[in-house]
Amino acid sequence: MIADRVVQAALKLVLEPIFEADFKPVSYGFRPKRRPKDAIAESRFYESSQFRADSRAPAAGKLDERTRPPTPST
């Protein structure tokens, strides 16, 4: 029983840095010092900050102008 825990701890010390290097900074799975609450907090930060997507994108207006037929002037 104690030998199993020693082997588990040793494997964790060896394998964790190897796999942790492959994860992206935005992944919040079963990782050390990463909780689901951290993921929620980060998503709320991006939602409320300047990273919000602008719905009035310049390309959208240009596309509308090109596809509409010209209006006759009176």
N, C-alpha and C positions, 0 to 999 in steps of 0.2 A: 504494500500500500504506500509506504513512504518512498520506496524506490520509484514507483510510478509517478508520484508528484515531482520528484527530483528530475526525472526524465522529461516530464511535461514542461517544467520550468526552463530546463536547458534548451529544449526545442523552441520554446517561445522566444527566448533571448536570441536565438540564431535566426529563426525564420521571420519574426515580426519585422525587422528592418528591411529584409529583402522584399517582402510583399508590400510594405508601407511605401516603398519607393515607387511602386507601379501605380499606386492610387493617385487620382487627380485631387487637387486641393478642395474641390467642390463635392467630393463624395463623402457621405456621412453614414456609411453602413456600419457594420460592427467593427469600429476602429477605436483605438485608445484615444481618450480625451476628445472624442467626437460624439455628441449626443443628438438625438432627434430635435431637441429644443434648440440646439445651435443651428441646425438647418432651417428651422422655422424662423428664428431670429434673423438669419442672413437673408432669407427670402423677403421678409418684411422690410429689411433695410433697403434692398434693391427696389422693392415696390414703392417705397416712399421717397426715394432719392432721385437724383438727376438721371439715373439709369432708366427711367421710365421711357418707354417708346413713345414717340410723338406721332399722334394719329394724323397730324396735318403735314405729312411728308411732302416735300416739294415735288417729288415725282408723281404723286397722285393727282395733283392739280394739272400738271402738264399733260398727263395721259388723257384727262377729261377734255382738255382744249383741243387736242388733236383728233379725237374721235367724234366730236360734235360737228354737225354740218354748220357752216357759217350762217348767221342770221341775216336776212335781207335788211338792208338799211332803208328807212322810209324818208 
